Amino acid sequence: LLLVIWGIIKTDGFKIPYKKINDKIVVQNNDGGRIEWLDAVKGIGMLLVIFPHTGLLNENIAKWIYSFHMPLFFILSGYTFTRYKLSCKDFFYKLLKSLIIPYFVYAAGLCIYQVIPNLLWERDNLFYLYSVKDFIIQISCTPLWFVTVLAVSEIVCYIIMKVNRSPIWISVCGLSLFTIGIIYNRYIRVDLPWNVDLVFFAVPFVLVGIGLRYVLNIDRMMKVQTLLILFVINICSGLVNDRVDMVSRYFDNYLLFFVAAVSGSLFLIGVANRTKKNRLLKYIGKNSFFFLGFHQINLLIILILCEKFNVFQLQTEKTILMFVDVIGAVFVVFILREITLKLQRIIKQLLYKKEI
Protein backbone atom coordinates (compact mmCIF):
# COMPACT_ATOMS: atom_id res chain seq x y z
CA LEU A 1 0.00 0.00 0.00
CA LEU A 2 2.85 2.38 0.85
CA LEU A 3 4.46 1.49 -2.48
CA VAL A 4 1.25 2.43 -4.31
CA ILE A 5 1.02 5.78 -2.51
CA TRP A 6 4.70 6.52 -3.15
CA GLY A 7 4.42 5.65 -6.83
CA ILE A 8 1.36 7.83 -7.40
CA ILE A 9 2.82 10.82 -5.54
CA LYS A 10 6.12 10.36 -7.39
CA THR A 11 4.30 10.68 -10.73
CA ASP A 12 2.11 13.55 -9.47
CA GLY A 13 -0.94 11.34 -9.53
CA PHE A 14 -2.24 12.88 -6.32
CA LYS A 15 -2.77 16.44 -5.18
CA ILE A 16 -2.54 16.32 -1.39
CA PRO A 17 -5.41 18.28 0.26
CA TYR A 18 -4.86 20.05 3.56
CA LYS A 19 -8.19 21.86 3.88
CA LYS A 20 -11.64 20.43 4.33
CA ILE A 21 -13.45 19.25 1.22
CA ASN A 22 -15.16 22.25 -0.35
CA ASP A 23 -18.21 22.53 -2.57
CA LYS A 24 -16.60 22.70 -5.98
CA ILE A 25 -18.12 20.31 -8.49
CA VAL A 26 -15.60 18.29 -10.46
CA VAL A 27 -17.88 15.68 -12.01
CA GLN A 28 -18.14 17.54 -15.31
CA ASN A 29 -15.63 18.06 -18.08
CA ASN A 30 -14.76 21.35 -19.76
CA ASP A 31 -17.75 21.05 -22.09
CA GLY A 32 -20.17 20.74 -19.18
CA GLY A 33 -21.00 17.14 -20.08
CA ARG A 34 -20.39 13.77 -18.49
CA ILE A 35 -16.84 12.72 -17.73
CA GLU A 36 -15.90 10.36 -20.55
CA TRP A 37 -13.65 8.10 -18.52
CA LEU A 38 -16.39 7.70 -15.88
CA ASP A 39 -18.76 6.06 -18.36
CA ALA A 40 -15.90 4.03 -19.82
CA VAL A 41 -14.82 2.63 -16.45
CA LYS A 42 -18.44 1.80 -15.60
CA GLY A 43 -18.67 -0.02 -18.92
CA ILE A 44 -15.51 -2.04 -18.22
CA GLY A 45 -16.70 -2.70 -14.67
CA MET A 46 -20.06 -3.96 -15.89
CA LEU A 47 -18.38 -6.35 -18.33
CA LEU A 48 -16.29 -7.60 -15.40
CA VAL A 49 -19.56 -8.24 -13.56
CA ILE A 50 -21.09 -10.08 -16.54
CA PHE A 51 -18.23 -12.45 -17.45
CA PRO A 52 -18.01 -14.28 -14.07
CA HIS A 53 -21.80 -14.71 -14.05
CA THR A 54 -21.52 -17.03 -17.05
CA GLY A 55 -19.96 -19.61 -14.75
CA LEU A 56 -17.45 -20.38 -17.51
CA LEU A 57 -14.62 -18.01 -16.64
CA ASN A 58 -11.23 -19.27 -15.47
CA GLU A 59 -11.24 -19.54 -11.67
CA ASN A 60 -8.14 -17.38 -11.11
CA ILE A 61 -9.40 -14.65 -13.45
CA ALA A 62 -12.78 -14.70 -11.70
CA LYS A 63 -10.99 -14.45 -8.35
CA TRP A 64 -9.05 -11.41 -9.59
CA ILE A 65 -12.22 -9.71 -10.87
CA TYR A 66 -14.10 -10.35 -7.63
CA SER A 67 -11.28 -8.72 -5.67
CA PHE A 68 -12.38 -5.25 -6.78
CA HIS A 69 -15.32 -5.18 -9.22
CA MET A 70 -18.12 -4.30 -6.75
CA PRO A 71 -16.03 -1.88 -4.61
CA LEU A 72 -15.23 -0.15 -7.91
CA PHE A 73 -18.87 0.87 -8.34
CA PHE A 74 -19.09 2.15 -4.76
CA ILE A 75 -15.94 4.22 -5.32
CA LEU A 76 -17.34 5.64 -8.57
CA SER A 77 -20.59 6.47 -6.81
CA GLY A 78 -18.59 8.39 -4.22
CA TYR A 79 -16.67 10.20 -6.95
CA THR A 80 -19.92 11.66 -8.30
CA PHE A 81 -21.58 12.14 -4.90
CA THR A 82 -22.38 15.83 -4.38
CA ARG A 83 -25.79 15.50 -2.74
CA TYR A 84 -24.43 16.34 0.69
CA LYS A 85 -24.85 19.98 -0.35
CA LEU A 86 -28.62 19.55 -0.66
CA SER A 87 -31.24 20.04 2.01
CA CYS A 88 -32.58 16.91 3.66
CA LYS A 89 -35.81 17.13 1.67
CA ASP A 90 -34.04 17.58 -1.67
CA PHE A 91 -31.56 14.83 -0.86
CA PHE A 92 -34.25 12.22 -0.25
CA TYR A 93 -36.17 13.39 -3.30
CA LYS A 94 -33.07 12.84 -5.45
CA LEU A 95 -32.42 9.49 -3.76
CA LEU A 96 -35.95 8.29 -4.47
CA LYS A 97 -35.78 9.46 -8.06
CA SER A 98 -32.35 8.05 -8.89
CA LEU A 99 -32.20 4.79 -6.89
CA ILE A 100 -35.28 3.73 -4.93
CA ILE A 101 -38.00 4.18 -7.56
CA PRO A 102 -35.83 2.77 -10.41
CA TYR A 103 -35.00 -0.19 -8.17
CA PHE A 104 -38.66 -1.13 -7.74
CA VAL A 105 -39.38 -0.49 -11.44
CA TYR A 106 -36.56 -2.84 -12.48
CA ALA A 107 -37.63 -5.34 -9.81
CA ALA A 108 -41.15 -5.39 -11.24
CA GLY A 109 -39.75 -5.94 -14.73
CA LEU A 110 -37.52 -8.76 -13.51
CA CYS A 111 -40.46 -10.47 -11.78
CA ILE A 112 -42.08 -10.82 -15.20
CA TYR A 113 -38.97 -11.37 -17.32
CA GLN A 114 -37.49 -14.09 -15.09
CA VAL A 115 -40.11 -16.67 -16.12
CA ILE A 116 -38.59 -16.95 -19.63
CA PRO A 117 -35.76 -19.38 -18.69
CA ASN A 118 -38.28 -21.73 -17.08
CA LEU A 119 -40.52 -21.63 -20.16
CA LEU A 120 -37.57 -22.45 -22.43
CA TRP A 121 -36.47 -25.55 -20.54
CA GLU A 122 -38.41 -28.43 -19.04
CA ARG A 123 -36.29 -29.05 -15.96
CA ASP A 124 -37.86 -28.53 -12.56
CA ASN A 125 -36.62 -25.53 -10.59
CA LEU A 126 -34.10 -24.59 -13.26
CA PHE A 127 -34.16 -20.98 -12.21
CA TYR A 128 -35.33 -19.71 -8.84
CA LEU A 129 -38.28 -17.35 -9.30
CA TYR A 130 -37.91 -14.30 -7.10
CA SER A 131 -41.17 -13.06 -5.64
CA VAL A 132 -42.25 -9.48 -5.00
CA LYS A 133 -41.50 -10.16 -1.33
CA ASP A 134 -37.90 -11.10 -2.20
CA PHE A 135 -37.35 -7.76 -3.91
CA ILE A 136 -38.97 -5.79 -1.08
CA ILE A 137 -36.92 -7.48 1.64
CA GLN A 138 -33.90 -7.77 -0.69
CA ILE A 139 -31.48 -10.14 0.98
CA SER A 140 -28.93 -11.16 -1.66
CA CYS A 141 -31.70 -11.00 -4.26
CA THR A 142 -30.34 -10.80 -7.85
CA PRO A 143 -27.57 -8.36 -8.85
CA LEU A 144 -29.89 -5.53 -7.78
CA TRP A 145 -28.66 -6.05 -4.20
CA PHE A 146 -26.06 -3.40 -5.03
CA VAL A 147 -28.74 -0.72 -5.49
CA THR A 148 -30.26 -1.03 -2.02
CA VAL A 149 -26.81 -1.09 -0.40
CA LEU A 150 -25.81 2.02 -2.35
CA ALA A 151 -29.03 3.82 -1.38
CA VAL A 152 -28.46 3.25 2.35
CA SER A 153 -24.75 4.05 1.95
CA GLU A 154 -25.58 7.42 0.40
CA ILE A 155 -27.80 8.23 3.39
CA VAL A 156 -24.92 7.42 5.76
CA CYS A 157 -22.46 9.46 3.67
CA TYR A 158 -24.91 12.37 3.58
CA ILE A 159 -24.98 12.42 7.38
CA ILE A 160 -21.19 12.12 7.63
CA MET A 161 -20.60 14.96 5.17
CA LYS A 162 -23.20 17.17 6.84
CA VAL A 163 -21.46 16.82 10.21
CA ASN A 164 -17.97 17.65 8.95
CA ARG A 165 -16.11 17.55 5.64
CA SER A 166 -12.53 17.43 6.89
CA PRO A 167 -10.38 14.57 5.51
CA ILE A 168 -9.58 13.45 9.08
CA TRP A 169 -13.27 13.15 10.02
CA ILE A 170 -14.10 11.29 6.81
CA SER A 171 -11.16 8.91 7.32
CA VAL A 172 -12.13 8.21 10.95
CA CYS A 173 -15.74 7.50 9.94
CA GLY A 174 -14.68 5.20 7.12
CA LEU A 175 -12.23 3.27 9.30
CA SER A 176 -14.74 3.00 12.15
CA LEU A 177 -17.51 1.66 9.91
CA PHE A 178 -15.15 -0.82 8.27
CA THR A 179 -14.06 -2.06 11.72
CA ILE A 180 -17.69 -2.41 12.85
CA GLY A 181 -18.39 -4.34 9.66
CA ILE A 182 -15.56 -6.77 10.40
CA ILE A 183 -16.82 -7.36 13.96
CA TYR A 184 -20.42 -7.79 12.77
CA ASN A 185 -19.45 -10.16 9.97
CA ARG A 186 -17.25 -12.28 12.24
CA TYR A 187 -19.37 -12.58 15.36
CA ILE A 188 -22.99 -11.80 14.43
CA ARG A 189 -23.26 -12.49 10.70
CA VAL A 190 -27.00 -12.03 10.26
CA ASP A 191 -28.04 -10.99 6.76
CA LEU A 192 -30.28 -7.94 7.17
CA PRO A 193 -33.07 -6.67 4.88
CA TRP A 194 -31.81 -4.51 2.03
CA ASN A 195 -28.38 -5.98 2.85
CA VAL A 196 -27.87 -3.17 5.37
CA ASP A 197 -25.06 -5.12 7.04
CA LEU A 198 -23.00 -4.63 3.86
CA VAL A 199 -23.26 -0.86 4.27
CA PHE A 200 -20.42 -1.07 6.82
CA PHE A 201 -18.14 -2.16 3.98
CA ALA A 202 -19.72 -0.09 1.21
CA VAL A 203 -19.58 3.32 2.91
CA PRO A 204 -15.76 3.34 3.29
CA PHE A 205 -15.44 2.81 -0.47
CA VAL A 206 -17.96 5.56 -1.19
CA LEU A 207 -15.93 7.84 1.09
CA VAL A 208 -12.76 6.84 -0.79
CA GLY A 209 -14.52 7.94 -3.98
CA ILE A 210 -15.53 11.26 -2.41
CA GLY A 211 -11.92 11.83 -1.38
CA LEU A 212 -10.60 10.92 -4.83
CA ARG A 213 -12.60 13.74 -6.40
CA TYR A 214 -10.30 16.17 -4.65
CA VAL A 215 -6.96 14.36 -4.72
CA LEU A 216 -6.97 12.32 -7.94
CA ASN A 217 -5.21 13.71 -10.99
CA ILE A 218 -6.59 11.39 -13.64
CA ASP A 219 -4.21 12.58 -16.37
CA ARG A 220 -1.22 11.65 -14.21
CA MET A 221 -2.87 8.34 -13.36
CA MET A 222 -2.49 7.40 -17.03
CA LYS A 223 1.26 7.05 -16.66
CA VAL A 224 2.37 3.50 -17.32
CA GLN A 225 4.53 3.25 -14.19
CA THR A 226 1.59 4.25 -11.98
CA LEU A 227 -0.74 1.73 -13.60
CA LEU A 228 1.92 -0.97 -13.34
CA ILE A 229 2.39 -0.36 -9.61
CA LEU A 230 -1.36 -0.44 -9.01
CA PHE A 231 -1.76 -3.62 -11.06
CA VAL A 232 1.04 -5.43 -9.23
CA ILE A 233 -0.35 -4.48 -5.82
CA ASN A 234 -3.84 -5.54 -6.89
CA ILE A 235 -2.67 -8.88 -8.27
CA CYS A 236 -0.53 -9.67 -5.23
CA SER A 237 -3.15 -8.74 -2.62
CA GLY A 238 -6.06 -10.16 -4.61
CA LEU A 239 -4.56 -13.54 -5.41
CA VAL A 240 -2.91 -14.01 -2.00
CA ASN A 241 -6.31 -13.46 -0.42
CA ASP A 242 -9.08 -16.02 -0.85
CA ARG A 243 -11.91 -15.34 -3.28
CA VAL A 244 -13.97 -12.33 -2.21
CA ASP A 245 -17.75 -12.19 -2.61
CA MET A 246 -19.42 -9.16 -1.03
CA VAL A 247 -23.00 -10.35 -1.38
CA SER A 248 -22.07 -13.67 0.25
CA ARG A 249 -20.29 -11.76 3.04
CA TYR A 250 -17.00 -13.54 2.35
CA PHE A 251 -13.85 -11.41 2.54
CA ASP A 252 -11.20 -13.67 4.13
CA ASN A 253 -8.40 -11.19 4.99
CA TYR A 254 -10.06 -7.78 5.32
CA LEU A 255 -6.88 -5.75 4.87
CA LEU A 256 -5.97 -7.58 1.66
CA PHE A 257 -9.55 -7.16 0.48
CA PHE A 258 -9.43 -3.39 0.99
CA VAL A 259 -5.99 -2.96 -0.61
CA ALA A 260 -6.95 -5.11 -3.62
CA ALA A 261 -10.25 -3.28 -4.03
CA VAL A 262 -8.77 0.23 -3.98
CA SER A 263 -5.68 -0.54 -6.07
CA GLY A 264 -7.75 -2.52 -8.61
CA SER A 265 -10.29 0.28 -8.89
CA LEU A 266 -7.59 2.93 -9.41
CA PHE A 267 -5.92 0.72 -12.00
CA LEU A 268 -9.18 0.33 -13.92
CA ILE A 269 -9.83 4.09 -13.76
CA GLY A 270 -6.41 4.67 -15.32
CA VAL A 271 -7.08 2.08 -18.03
CA ALA A 272 -10.54 3.53 -18.71
CA ASN A 273 -9.05 6.97 -19.28
CA ARG A 274 -7.12 5.46 -22.17
CA THR A 275 -10.28 3.91 -23.68
CA LYS A 276 -12.71 6.75 -22.91
CA LYS A 277 -13.62 7.20 -26.58
CA ASN A 278 -14.93 3.64 -26.94
CA ARG A 279 -18.64 4.02 -27.76
CA LEU A 280 -19.64 0.53 -26.62
CA LEU A 281 -18.04 0.93 -23.19
CA LYS A 282 -19.58 4.38 -22.78
CA TYR A 283 -23.03 3.07 -23.74
CA ILE A 284 -22.82 0.21 -21.25
CA GLY A 285 -21.53 2.64 -18.61
CA LYS A 286 -24.34 5.13 -19.15
CA ASN A 287 -26.89 2.31 -18.89
CA SER A 288 -25.11 0.29 -16.19
CA PHE A 289 -28.26 0.18 -14.00
CA PHE A 290 -30.19 -1.57 -16.78
CA PHE A 291 -27.35 -3.97 -17.60
CA LEU A 292 -26.95 -4.77 -13.90
CA GLY A 293 -30.58 -5.76 -13.58
CA PHE A 294 -31.11 -7.79 -16.74
CA HIS A 295 -27.79 -9.34 -17.74
CA GLN A 296 -27.89 -12.43 -15.52
CA ILE A 297 -31.23 -13.75 -16.74
CA ASN A 298 -30.21 -13.20 -20.36
CA LEU A 299 -26.94 -15.05 -19.76
CA LEU A 300 -28.99 -18.02 -18.57
CA ILE A 301 -31.36 -17.79 -21.54
CA ILE A 302 -28.44 -17.84 -24.02
CA LEU A 303 -26.86 -20.83 -22.23
CA ILE A 304 -30.17 -22.72 -22.30
CA LEU A 305 -30.60 -22.07 -26.02
CA CYS A 306 -27.02 -23.18 -26.77
CA GLU A 307 -27.57 -26.39 -24.80
CA LYS A 308 -30.96 -27.01 -26.37
CA PHE A 309 -29.56 -26.71 -29.90
CA ASN A 310 -26.30 -28.46 -28.93
CA VAL A 311 -24.11 -25.49 -29.86
CA PHE A 312 -20.61 -25.06 -28.36
CA GLN A 313 -21.14 -27.87 -25.85
CA LEU A 314 -17.70 -29.50 -26.12
CA GLN A 315 -15.20 -28.89 -23.33
CA THR A 316 -12.78 -27.41 -25.89
CA GLU A 317 -15.46 -24.88 -26.88
CA LYS A 318 -15.99 -23.59 -23.35
CA THR A 319 -14.26 -20.26 -24.00
CA ILE A 320 -16.20 -19.73 -27.24
CA LEU A 321 -19.45 -20.48 -25.39
CA MET A 322 -18.56 -17.91 -22.74
CA PHE A 323 -17.99 -15.14 -25.28
CA VAL A 324 -21.11 -16.10 -27.24
CA ASP A 325 -23.06 -16.00 -23.98
CA VAL A 326 -21.73 -12.56 -23.00
CA ILE A 327 -22.09 -11.01 -26.46
CA GLY A 328 -25.59 -12.46 -26.83
CA ALA A 329 -26.68 -11.24 -23.40
CA VAL A 330 -25.24 -7.75 -23.97
CA PHE A 331 -27.01 -7.55 -27.33
CA VAL A 332 -30.37 -8.63 -25.87
CA VAL A 333 -30.04 -6.15 -22.99
CA PHE A 334 -29.15 -3.46 -25.55
CA ILE A 335 -32.35 -4.22 -27.51
CA LEU A 336 -34.43 -4.19 -24.31
CA ARG A 337 -32.90 -0.87 -23.28
CA GLU A 338 -33.60 0.76 -26.63
CA ILE A 339 -37.20 -0.50 -26.54
CA THR A 340 -37.75 0.92 -23.05
CA LEU A 341 -36.21 4.27 -24.06
CA LYS A 342 -38.50 4.37 -27.10
CA LEU A 343 -41.53 3.61 -24.93
CA GLN A 344 -40.50 6.31 -22.46
CA ARG A 345 -40.32 8.87 -25.26
CA ILE A 346 -43.75 7.84 -26.58
CA ILE A 347 -45.31 8.04 -23.11
CA LYS A 348 -43.78 11.49 -22.52
CA GLN A 349 -45.11 12.72 -25.87
CA LEU A 350 -48.60 11.42 -25.08
CA LEU A 351 -48.57 13.05 -21.65
CA TYR A 352 -47.31 16.31 -23.15
CA LYS A 353 -50.10 16.33 -25.76
CA LYS A 354 -52.65 15.57 -23.06
CA GLU A 355 -51.47 18.56 -21.02
CA ILE A 356 -51.76 20.81 -24.07
C-alpha positions, 0 to 999 in steps of 0.5 A: 500500500505504501508502495502504491502511494509513493508511486502515485505521488512520485508521478504527481498522480495525487494532489494532497489536500490540507483543507476540508473538502469544499463545494466545488463540483468536479464531475463535469468536463470542460464542455459541461457534459459527463466525464468520458472516462467515468462512463468508460470505467463503468462499462468495463466494470459492468463487463467484469460483472457479466463475465463471471456470471456465465460460470465459464470463466477461469477460476483465477481470473474470476478471483481477480475480478471479484477482488475489486469489481463491486467496490469499484462501483461504490468508489465511482458512486462516491466520486460523483456524490455531491448530494451532501450539499442539498437540504434533507428534503431535496436529498431524499427526493433525489435518492428516491428518483435516482435509486429507490423508484428505479429499483422497484421499477426494475424489480417489477420488470424482472419479476415478469422477465425471469419466467422466460428461462423456465418456459424455455427448458423443461427441468424442474426448478431450473431458475429460482423465481424471485417473488415481490416479497424477495425484492422488497426485503432484498437479501442477496436478491439478484444483482440488484442487491447493489442498489439497495446497499448504495441507497443506504450508503448514500444516506450514511455518507450524507450524514457524515458529510453534513457533520464535517467535511474534513479529511480526518473526520471522513477517514475516521468515519470510514475506518470505524464503519469498516471495523464495525463491519468486520466485527459484525461479519465475524461474530454476528453475521445475520443478513439484514433486509436490504443488505444493510449489514453490507453498508459497513463495507460499502460506505468506506469505499464511497468515502474513498470515492468522495476523497478521490474527487479532490486528490486524484489527478486522472491525467497523471494516473495514465502514466504506465509506471503508476498503472503498473504499480497499481496492477502489481499491488492488486494482483498480489493482494487479490490472489494471496487473499481467498476469493472475495464475494461481497453479497455472500459476506465472504472477505477472508483477509479484510486488509488484503480485500481493501488494498486489492479493491482500492488498487484494482479500482484505481488501475481500472480508472487509469485504463478507462481513461485510455479507452474513454472514446470507446462508444460501446463501453460508454453506452454500457456505462451510461446504462449500467443500472439496466445492464446490472438488472437484466444481464444475468437472466439473459446469460442463462437464456443464451446458455439454455438455447445453446444447450438445447440446440447443442451449440458449443457444448464441447469442453474445448469450446468452453471459451467460445461459449462464454464469449457467445453468452456474454455477447448475446446477453449484452445484445439482448439487454441493448435491444431491451434498453432501446425498446424501453427508451422508445416507450419512455419517449412515446409516453412522454409525448402522449402526456405532453399532448394531453397537457396541451 
